[in-house]
Amino acid sequence: MNSDMIMGFVQLVVVTLAALARLTSMGWFLLIGVLVSLGLVPLILFGPLVFAGFCAPHAAWPLLVLADVLLLATALTLADGGDNGMLIPILDDRTANSHMGRRVHCIGTITGAAYLLVLAALTIWTLVA
């Protein structure tokens, strides 16, 4: 097995971990995003990362690692709306609806935006190379 295949499988593991983290705080936004789009939103958010893992040149691997870290940070800190307030995977329900929860959600929003920017750069780099 060559190193490109290994990096691709690493990306599959990272995407699986991120999806499992989001499922621990499944709220209305996640349900609507997956059910209404028929799975298109997760495919758009995770597909390019897995594709880049299998196809990106070795010079792009640091960008892949950065995308992995940002994706996992986002999955663990981004809030989802529930019936009783915010749901955040790394916080319990009471803490998620406090001032600390709003700060953690802000971190999740920033890392999510950074992930999308890195994902766009990684996709362009992979397609051009």
Helices and strands as residue ranges (DSSP letters): H 3-23, H 28-35, H 40-55, G 58-60, H 61-77, E 80-82, E 85-87, H 93-96, H 99-128
